[in-house]
């Protein structure tokens, strides 16, 4: 799409790639980061990650990305 994004997404997608909370957070982080790299190789753009949350002891990790058309989505 040639037009820039002007409004929020109508639909927000979360991709669950971590394997679930039964796995250690380090394993989940590796899986999420691997999927983020794969999608960036296909044209997505990394926006942010929750690495600081891990330092604070939060048992959740996610990465925010944007597709080539400007739609934002998360991998967790």
Beta strands, then each sheet from edge to edge (+ up, - down):
strand 1: 13-15
strand 2: 45-49
strand 3: 63-66
strand 4: 72-75
sheet 1: 1+ 4+ 3- 2+
end
